[in-house]
C-alpha cells in the first residue's frame, strides 16, 4: 500500500477491533504504527479483538509488550527474524503460536494467558523467557524447540505439555514455578540441563523417556505421582525434594552422580532397574512408606548415611560401596547386596534386619538378568563396620566379614550369623622377624586384631586390612567374648571356639591385667592352646610320658628287687613271725648299663598306670616314688586337656 493509503487504513482502526494480517510482512516501524492506532488513550495499552497474524513475517524486532488480545490471537507459522517481545501482554482467549519461529530473543515475561496457549512445534532460536507468566488454561509446548528457556515463577493453573520438546542451549529454568495440574515433559530433551529450584507440582508430573543432561530439582515439591521412568540423567540433583506420592525412577540412568540428600519420600520410591554410573547420595533422606527400592546398580558408592526408613522395606543393590551410617530402621528391613562393601556404623534397628548376599543376578522387570559383572570380582557382600550400631536384631547371611569392625557395636552377643560368613584368618606358616620365630595357631580373627598385631614392633606375618586401629586388647577381648556368646547361643560350639581363643589371646596381651594372670594364661596357651588345641596337649602328654619313662629307667627302679626275710620266735605255745623287707637299692653303674629291656618294661608299666592314678605295684627307689607322684599329677591333666579340645571341636 502507498503511504497515504496505509495511513488511511490505520486511522480507521481502534482499540479492541478485529484485524486480519495473515501473510503480512511487518517492519518494526509498521508494527509500531499499527499499535499506536490500536492504543486505548485512557488505558495507554494497545488492544486487538480477534487478531490474525498467521503466516506473517516480522523483519525487525516485534514489540507487543503490554498489548491486550481480547479474543483469539493467532500467530500460526509466524516468522520473527529478530526479537519478539510480548512482556506484560494479556491473551484473554486462545493464543496460537504453533509452528512459529523466533530467531531472536523471545520475551513473554509477566504475560497472562487466560485461554489455551499453544506453542506446539514452535522454534525459539535464542533465549526465551516466560518468567512470571500466568497460564489460566492449558499450555501446549509439544515438540517445541528451545535454545534456552526461563519459566521462573510462572503459574500453570491447568495442564501443561512439553512432550517431545528440545532445550538445546544453556540451562533452562523453571525455578519457583507452580504446576497446578498435570505437567508432562515426556520424551523431552534438556541438552544443557534444566533447573526446577523450589518448583511446586500440585498434580502429577511426567518426565518419562526424557533426557536431562543436568537436572536440578532442589527443594521441589511433588504433591502427586512423579514419573521419571526410563529417563537418562547426566547429573541429577533432588536435594531437599519432597515426593508426597509415588516417586517412579524405574529404569532411570544417572551418568553422573545423583543427589537425593534430605529428600522426603512419603510413599513408594520405585528405583527398579535404575543405574547410577557415578554413584548416588541419599544422605538424610526419609522413606516413610517405601516398600521396595531396587534393584539398583552402581559401579561407585550409594550412600544412605543418616537416612530414615519408616516401614517394612526391601533394598536390592549391586554396587561398589553402600553406606548406611547413622541410619534409622523403624520397621523390618531386608538388604540384598552383591559386590558392595556395606558400612552400618551407628545404625539403629528397631525391628529384625537382614543383610544377605544375593548369589544370583538381579532380574529386570521383564525377567532378563541385570548384568553387573563389571562392578567387581567377589560377589559376596562385605560388611566393613558395625561400630556403634545396635545389632541385637541383625541377621547376617553369607557375608564377608574379613574387614568388618565390630568393636563398639551394642548387643553384639545377640547378633546372628548364618550361611557362609567369612572372617580373616591368622597367618600361615613360619614367620621370622629378626631373632623372633613365630608360627600362629590357625583360627578366625577379627580385623581389629589383625590391625593391632600388624602395628606391633614384630608383626610376624600379620597384615592390616587398612590403617592401624586404636582398639586395645581389653576392648578386643570383650568383642571376642560377645561374638563367642552369639555363636554359643546358636549352638555353634566349634566356631565359637575360635572366638574364645581370640578372647584369651587378648586377655594375655592386656598390659592392664596382673602379671600373674598373664603368666598363667601364657602357660595355659603353651600347654593346650587354652584347652582348644588337642595336638598341643597330646604333644606335652607324650613329652611327659617319655620324660617319666626315662627318669624311671635311669633313677626310679632299684638295681634289683629287694627280697623279704621272715624270722620267728617260739615261746611256749606262742609263735611270732617277723618279715623284714630291705630298702630298695639305688641303681649303680653307668647310665647306659641301666638302659635294659627289663628295666624299660618295668618303667613303662609304672608310667602307664600313673596316667589313671593307679599304682603299678612295682618297688621304686625314693626318686622313683617322687617321679611317679609327679607323673600322676601332670599326665592326666594333659590327657584331659586333649580330650577337652577334641570335644570343643566336635560338639554340636
C-alpha positions in Angstrom: 0.0 0.0 0.0 1.1 3.5 -0.6 1.9 5.5 2.5 -1.3 7.6 2.1 -3.5 4.5 1.7 -1.8 2.8 4.6 -2.2 5.8 6.8 -5.9 6.0 5.8 -6.3 2.4 6.7 -4.5 2.7 10.1 -6.6 5.7 11.1 -9.7 3.5 10.7 -8.5 1.2 13.5 -9.2 1.5 17.2 -8.7 -0.4 20.4 -10.3 -3.8 20.5 -11.0 -4.0 16.8 -10.7 -7.4 14.9 -7.8 -7.5 12.5 -6.5 -10.0 10.0 -2.9 -9.6 8.9 -2.3 -13.2 7.8 0.7 -13.4 5.5 1.6 -9.8 6.0 5.2 -8.6 6.3 5.9 -6.2 9.1 8.8 -3.9 9.7 9.4 -2.6 13.2 8.1 0.9 12.1 5.0 -0.5 10.5 4.2 -2.6 13.6 4.7 0.4 15.9 2.4 2.5 13.7 -0.3 -0.2 13.9 0.0 -0.5 17.7 -0.2 3.3 18.0 -3.6 3.4 16.4 -4.8 0.3 18.3 -4.0 2.0 21.7 -6.6 3.0 24.2 -6.0 6.6 25.1 -7.1 6.1 28.7 -5.5 2.8 29.4 -2.5 3.6 27.3 -2.5 0.0 26.2 -2.9 -1.3 22.6 -5.6 -3.9 22.2 -6.9 -6.3 19.5 -10.2 -8.1 19.2 -9.6 -11.1 17.1 -6.0 -10.9 15.9 -4.9 -13.0 13.0 -1.3 -12.9 12.1 -1.0 -16.4 10.6 1.9 -16.7 8.2 3.0 -13.1 8.9 6.7 -12.2 8.8 8.3 -9.7 11.2 11.6 -8.4 9.7 12.8 -6.3 12.6 12.1 -6.6 16.3 8.4 -7.2 17.1 7.3 -5.4 20.2 3.9 -6.4 21.5 4.7 -5.5 25.1 1.6 -4.8 27.3 -0.8 -5.5 24.4 -4.3 -6.8 25.1 -5.6 -9.6 22.9 -9.3 -9.6 23.8 -10.2 -12.5 21.6 -8.2 -15.3 19.9 -4.7 -14.3 19.0 -3.4 -16.4 16.1 0.3 -16.4 15.2 0.4 -19.7 13.4 3.6 -20.2 11.4 4.7 -16.7 12.0 8.4 -16.0 11.5 10.1 -13.4 13.7 13.5 -12.6 12.2 14.7 -10.8 15.3 13.4 -10.4 18.8 9.7 -11.0 19.7 8.5 -9.1 22.8 5.2 -9.9 24.5 6.1 -8.9 28.0 3.0 -7.9 30.0 0.7 -8.9 27.2 -2.7 -10.3 28.1 -4.3 -13.1 26.0 -8.0 -13.2 27.0 -8.8 -16.1 24.8 -6.7 -18.6 22.9 -3.1 -17.8 21.9 -1.9 -19.8 18.9 1.9 -19.7 18.2 2.1 -23.2 16.8 5.0 -23.7 14.3 6.2 -20.1 14.7 9.8 -19.2 14.6 11.6 -16.6 16.7 15.2 -16.2 15.6 16.0 -13.6 18.2 15.1 -13.4 21.9 11.5 -14.2 22.9 10.3 -12.1 25.8 6.9 -13.1 27.4 7.6 -12.0 31.0 4.5 -11.3 33.1 2.3 -12.3 30.2 -1.1 -13.7 31.0 -2.7 -16.5 29.0 -6.3 -16.7 30.1 -7.2 -19.2 27.3 -5.4 -22.0 25.6 -1.7 -21.2 25.0 -0.4 -23.3 22.0 3.3 -23.2 21.2 3.5 -26.7 19.7 6.3 -27.1 17.2 7.4 -23.5 17.8 11.1 -22.7 17.4 12.9 -20.4 19.8 16.5 -19.9 18.4 17.8 -17.7 21.3 17.0 -17.0 24.9 13.3 -17.2 25.6 11.6 -16.0 28.8 8.2 -16.8 30.2 9.1 -15.7 33.7 6.2 -14.7 35.9 3.7 -15.7 33.3 0.3 -17.0 34.2 -1.4 -19.8 32.3 -5.0 -20.0 33.3 -5.9 -22.6 30.7 -3.9 -25.4 29.1 -0.4 -24.7 27.8 0.8 -26.7 24.9 4.5 -26.8 24.0 4.6 -30.2 22.2 7.7 -30.7 20.2 8.8 -27.1 20.7 12.4 -26.3 20.2 14.1 -24.0 22.7 17.7 -22.8 22.8 17.3 -21.8 26.5 14.1 -21.0 28.3 13.1 -19.4 31.5 9.7 -20.2 33.1 10.8 -18.9 36.6 7.9 -18.1 38.9 5.4 -19.0 36.1 2.0 -20.4 37.2 0.4 -23.2 35.1 -3.1 -23.4 36.5 -4.2 -26.0 34.0 -2.3 -28.8 32.4 1.0 -28.0 30.6 2.5 -30.3 27.9 6.2 -30.2 26.9 6.1 -33.6 25.3 9.0 -34.1 22.8 10.3 -30.6 23.4 14.0 -29.9 23.0 16.1 -27.4 25.1 19.5 -27.3 23.3 21.2 -24.2 24.8 22.1 -23.1 28.2 20.4 -24.5 31.3 16.7 -23.7 31.2 15.0 -22.6 34.4 11.6 -23.5 36.0 12.6 -22.2 39.4 9.7 -21.4 41.8 7.3 -22.4 39.0 3.9 -23.7 40.1 2.1 -26.5 38.2 -1.5 -26.9 39.4 -2.4 -29.6 37.0 -0.6 -32.4 35.2 2.8 -31.3 33.9 4.0 -33.5 31.0 7.7 -33.4 30.0 7.7 -36.9 28.5 10.3 -37.5 25.8 11.8 -34.1 26.2 15.5 -33.3 25.8 17.4 -30.9 28.1 20.8 -31.0 26.4 22.4 -28.4 28.7 20.3 -29.1 31.8 17.3 -27.7 33.5 16.6 -26.2 36.8 13.5 -26.6 38.9 14.6 -25.0 42.1 11.7 -24.8 44.7 9.2 -25.6 42.0 5.8 -26.9 43.1 3.9 -29.7 41.3 0.4 -29.8 42.8 -0.6 -32.6 40.4 1.1 -35.4 38.5 4.4 -34.8 36.8 5.7 -36.9 33.9 9.3 -37.0 32.6 9.1 -40.5 31.0 11.7 -41.2 28.4 13.3 -37.8 28.7 17.0 -36.9 28.5 18.3 -34.5 31.1 22.0 -33.7 31.0 21.8 -31.9 34.3 18.6 -31.8 36.3 18.4 -29.6 39.4 15.2 -30.3 41.4 16.4 -29.0 44.7 13.6 -28.0 47.1 10.9 -29.2 44.7 7.5 -30.4 46.0 5.7 -33.2 44.1 2.3 -33.4 45.6 1.2 -36.2 43.3 2.9 -39.0 41.5 6.0 -38.1 39.6 7.3 -40.4 36.8 11.0 -40.4 35.8 10.8 -43.9 34.2 13.5 -44.6 31.6 14.9 -41.1 32.0 18.6 -40.6 31.2 20.3 -38.1 33.5 23.7 -36.7 33.3 23.7 -35.2 36.8 20.5 -35.4 38.9 20.0 -33.2 41.9 17.0 -33.9 44.1 18.3 -32.5 47.4 15.5 -31.4 49.9 12.9 -32.6 47.4 9.5 -33.8 48.7 7.8 -36.7 47.0 4.3 -36.7 48.5 3.1 -39.5 46.3 4.8 -42.3 44.4 8.3 -41.4 43.0 9.0 -43.6 39.9 12.6 -43.8 38.8 12.3 -47.3 37.2 14.9 -47.9 34.5 16.4 -44.4 35.0 20.0 -44.0 34.3 22.3 -41.4 36.0 25.6 -41.0 34.1 26.9 -38.6 36.7 26.4 -38.6 40.5 22.8 -38.4 41.7 21.9 -36.4 44.8 18.9 -37.1 47.0 20.2 -35.6 50.2 17.4 -34.9 52.7 14.7 -35.9 50.2 11.4 -36.9 51.6 9.6 -40.0 50.1 6.2 -40.2 51.7 5.1 -43.2 49.6 6.7 -45.6 47.1 10.3 -44.9 46.0 10.5 -47.0 42.8 14.1 -47.4 41.6 13.7 -50.7 39.9 16.4 -51.4 37.3 17.9 -48.0 38.0 21.6 -47.5 37.3 23.9 -44.9 39.0 27.1 -44.9 37.0 28.9 -42.5 39.2 27.1 -43.2 42.5 24.2 -41.7 44.4 23.8 -39.8 47.7 20.6 -40.3 49.7 22.2 -38.7 52.8 19.5 -37.8 55.4 16.7 -39.0 53.1 13.4 -40.1 54.7 11.5 -43.1 53.3 8.2 -43.1 55.2 6.3 -45.8 53.4 8.6 -47.2 50.7 8.4 -51.0 50.4 10.9 -51.9 47.8 13.9 -50.0 46.5 15.8 -51.6 43.6 17.4 -53.4 42.2 19.8 -50.5 41.7 23.2 -50.8 40.1 26.3 -48.6 40.5 30.0 -49.1 39.9 30.6 -46.4 42.5 29.1 -45.7 46.0 25.5 -45.4 47.0 25.3 -43.6 50.3 22.2 -43.6 52.6 24.0 -42.2 55.7 21.6 -40.6 58.1 18.5 -41.9 56.2 15.3 -42.9 57.9 13.2 -45.9 56.9 9.7 -45.9 58.5 8.0 -49.0 57.1 9.0 -52.6 56.1 11.5 -52.2 53.3 13.5 -54.4 50.9 16.6 -52.8 49.3 18.3 -54.6 46.5 21.6 -53.2 45.3 24.7 -54.1 43.3 27.4 -51.5 43.9 31.0 -50.9 44.9 30.0 -49.5 48.2 26.9 -48.9 50.3 26.8 -46.5 53.2 24.2 -46.9 55.9 25.9 -45.0 58.7 23.6 -43.5 61.4 20.5 -44.8 59.6 17.3 -45.5 61.5 15.1 -48.5 60.7 11.8 -48.2 62.4 10.5 -51.5 60.9 11.7 -54.7 59.5 14.3 -54.4 56.7 16.0 -56.7 54.2 19.2 -55.6 52.4 20.1 -57.9 49.5 23.5 -57.0 48.2 26.0 -58.0 45.5 29.7 -57.0 45.5 29.2 -54.0 47.8 31.1 -53.2 50.9 28.5 -52.1 53.4 29.1 -49.7 56.3 26.4 -49.9 59.1 28.2 -47.8 61.7 25.8 -46.3 64.2 22.7 -47.8 62.5 19.7 -48.4 64.7 17.4 -51.3 64.1 14.0 -51.2 65.9 12.9 -54.4 64.3 14.6 -57.5 62.7 17.0 -56.6 60.0 18.6 -59.0 57.4 21.7 -58.3 55.4 22.3 -61.0 52.9 24.4 -61.7 49.8 22.4 -62.1 46.6 24.1 -65.1 44.9 22.4 -64.8 41.5 21.9 -61.9 39.2 19.0 -59.5 39.9 16.3 -59.6 37.3 14.9 -56.8 35.2 11.1 -56.3 35.3 10.8 -58.2 32.0 12.6 -61.2 33.5 16.1 -60.6 32.0 19.3 -60.8 34.1 20.7 -57.5 35.2 24.4 -57.7 34.3 26.6 -56.2 37.0 29.8 -58.2 36.4 31.9 -55.1 35.8 31.5 -53.9 39.4 33.9 -56.4 41.0 35.2 -60.0 41.2 33.9 -61.1 44.5 30.1 -61.4 44.7 29.6 -61.7 48.5 28.7 -58.5 50.3 31.4 -57.2 52.6 30.4 -55.6 55.9 33.1 -53.1 56.8 31.8 -51.7 60.1 29.2 -52.3 62.8 30.8 -49.8 65.2 28.2 -48.0 67.3 25.3 -50.0 65.8 22.7 -51.8 67.8 22.9 -55.3 66.3 20.6 -57.1 68.6 18.1 -57.6 65.8 20.6 -58.0 63.0 21.0 -61.2 60.9 23.9 -61.5 58.5 23.7 -64.2 55.8 26.6 -65.3 53.5 28.5 -62.0 54.0 32.3 -61.3 54.0 33.4 -60.1 57.5 37.1 -60.1 56.9 37.3 -56.3 57.1 34.5 -55.7 59.5 35.0 -53.6 62.6 32.9 -55.0 65.5 34.4 -53.0 68.3 31.9 -50.6 69.8 28.8 -52.4 68.5 26.0 -52.7 71.0 24.4 -56.0 72.0 27.0 -57.8 69.9 26.2 -61.0 71.8 22.8 -61.1 70.2 23.9 -60.8 66.6 23.1 -63.8 64.3 25.3 -65.1 61.6 24.1 -67.8 59.2 25.3 -69.3 56.0 28.9 -68.9 55.0 30.2 -65.8 56.8 33.9 -65.3 56.2 36.4 -64.0 58.7 40.0 -63.2 58.4 42.5 -66.0 59.3 45.7 -65.9 61.2 48.9 -66.0 59.2 50.0 -69.4 57.9 53.5 -70.9 58.1 56.6 -69.9 60.0 57.4 -66.2 60.2 60.8 -64.7 61.1 61.2 -61.2 62.5 64.8 -60.6 63.4 65.5 -63.2 66.1 61.9 -64.0 66.7 60.3 -67.1 65.1 56.6 -67.4 65.1 54.1 -69.9 64.0 50.5 -68.9 64.6 47.7 -71.2 65.5 45.1 -71.4 62.7 41.9 -69.6 63.6 39.4 -67.0 62.5 40.3 -63.5 63.7 38.8 -60.0 63.7 40.1 -57.2 61.5 40.8 -55.2 64.7 43.2 -57.9 66.0 45.0 -58.1 62.6 45.5 -54.4 62.7 46.6 -54.4 66.3 49.2 -57.1 65.7 50.4 -55.6 62.4 51.1 -52.3 64.3 53.3 -54.0 66.9 57.2 -54.0 66.6 57.1 -57.6 65.5 54.1 -58.2 63.2 55.3 -61.7 62.3 53.3 -62.1 59.2 50.2 -60.1 60.2 48.8 -57.8 57.5 46.3 -55.0 58.4 43.3 -54.6 56.1 43.6 -50.8 56.5 45.1 -48.2 58.7 46.2 -49.3 62.2 43.3 -49.3 64.6 43.4 -47.8 68.1 41.4 -50.6 69.7 43.0 -52.0 72.8 43.4 -55.7 73.8 40.9 -55.1 76.6 38.2 -53.9 74.1 39.0 -56.7 71.7 38.7 -59.2 74.5 35.1 -58.0 75.2 34.3 -58.1 71.4 35.5 -61.7 71.1 33.6 -62.6 74.2 30.3 -61.2 72.9 30.7 -62.9 69.5 31.6 -66.2 71.2 28.3 -66.0 73.2 26.4 -65.3 70.0 27.8 -68.5 68.4 27.2 -70.5 71.6 23.6 -69.3 71.7 23.1 -70.5 68.2 24.5 -73.9 69.2 27.6 -73.5 67.1 30.2 -74.5 69.6 33.1 -75.4 67.1 33.1 -71.9 65.6 32.7 -70.3 69.0 36.0 -71.9 70.0 37.9 -69.6 67.7 36.5 -66.5 69.3 37.2 -68.0 72.8 40.8 -68.4 71.7 40.9 -64.8 70.5 39.4 -63.6 73.8 42.1 -65.4 75.8 44.8 -64.1 73.5 43.7 -60.5 74.1 43.5 -61.1 77.8 47.0 -62.5 77.8 48.3 -59.4 75.9 46.4 -56.9 78.0 49.0 -54.9 79.9 46.5 -53.7 82.5 45.9 -57.2 83.8 48.1 -58.6 86.7 51.3 -60.2 85.6 50.4 -63.4 87.5 47.2 -63.8 85.4 49.1 -63.1 82.2 51.8 -65.7 83.1 49.1 -68.2 83.9 47.4 -67.6 80.6 50.7 -67.9 78.7 51.3 -71.3 80.3 47.7 -72.3 79.5 48.3 -71.3 75.9 51.6 -73.1 75.7 50.4 -76.5 77.0 47.0 -76.7 75.3 46.1 -73.6 73.3 43.6 -72.5 76.1 42.1 -76.0 76.0 41.4 -75.8 72.3 44.4 -77.4 70.7 44.4 -81.2 71.2 47.6 -81.7 69.3 49.5 -79.3 71.6 48.2 -81.1 74.7 48.9 -84.5 73.3 52.4 -83.4 72.4 53.1 -82.3 76.0 51.4 -85.5 77.2 53.8 -87.5 75.1 56.8 -85.5 76.3 55.9 -86.1 80.0 55.4 -89.8 79.4 58.8 -90.1 77.7 60.4 -88.0 80.4 58.9 -90.1 83.1 59.9 -93.3 81.4 63.5 -92.1 81.0 63.6 -91.0 84.7 62.2 -94.3 85.8 64.6 -96.4 83.8 67.7 -94.4 85.0 66.8 -93.4 88.6 63.4 -94.7 89.6 63.8 -98.5 89.6 66.2 -100.2 92.1 69.2 -102.2 90.9 67.4 -105.4 92.0 64.1 -106.2 93.6 64.6 -106.5 97.4 63.9 -110.0 98.9 61.8 -110.2 102.0 63.3 -112.2 105.0 61.0 -113.8 107.6 62.1 -114.9 111.1 60.2 -116.3 114.1 60.4 -117.0 117.8 58.7 -119.9 119.7 57.9 -119.2 123.2 55.9 -121.8 125.0 52.8 -122.3 122.9 53.2 -119.0 121.0 55.0 -118.3 117.7 55.8 -114.8 116.5 56.9 -114.2 112.8 58.6 -111.0 111.7 59.2 -110.2 108.0 61.8 -107.7 107.0 61.9 -106.0 103.6 65.2 -104.3 102.9 65.2 -100.8 101.4 65.4 -100.6 97.6 69.0 -100.2 96.5 69.6 -97.3 94.1 70.9 -98.3 90.8 74.6 -98.1 90.3 76.9 -98.1 87.3 76.8 -96.1 84.1 73.5 -94.8 82.7 74.0 -97.0 79.6 74.2 -100.1 81.8 70.8 -99.2 83.3 69.1 -99.0 79.9 68.0 -102.6 79.7 64.8 -104.0 78.2 63.7 -105.4 81.6 64.0 -102.0 83.3 62.3 -100.4 80.2 59.3 -102.8 80.6 59.0 -102.1 84.3 59.3 -98.4 83.8 56.7 -98.4 81.1 54.3 -100.2 83.4 54.8 -97.6 86.1 54.2 -94.7 83.6 51.1 -96.1 82.0 49.5 -96.9 85.4 50.3 -93.4 86.7 48.1 -91.8 84.0 45.0 -93.3 85.6 46.1 -92.8 89.2 46.8 -96.5 89.9 49.8 -97.9 91.5 51.8 -100.4 89.4 52.9 -102.4 92.5 56.5 -102.0 91.4 59.0 -101.3 94.1 60.7 -98.0 93.4 63.5 -96.0 94.7 62.9 -92.9 96.7 63.5 -90.9 93.5 61.1 -93.2 91.6 58.4 -92.6 94.2 58.6 -88.9 93.7 58.7 -89.2 89.9 55.6 -91.4 90.0 53.8 -88.9 92.2 54.6 -86.0 89.8 53.5 -88.0 86.8 50.3 -89.0 88.4 49.5 -85.2 88.9 50.7 -83.9 85.5 50.0 -86.6 82.8 46.2 -86.9 83.4 45.9 -83.1 83.2 47.4 -83.1 79.7 45.3 -86.0 78.6 42.2 -84.3 80.0 43.1 -81.1 78.1 43.4 -83.0 74.9 40.0 -84.6 75.3 38.5 -81.2 76.2 40.0 -79.7 73.0 38.6 -82.5 70.9 35.2 -82.1 72.5 35.1 -78.3 71.7 35.7 -79.0 68.0 33.2 -81.9 67.8 30.4 -80.7 70.0 27.2 -79.6 68.1 
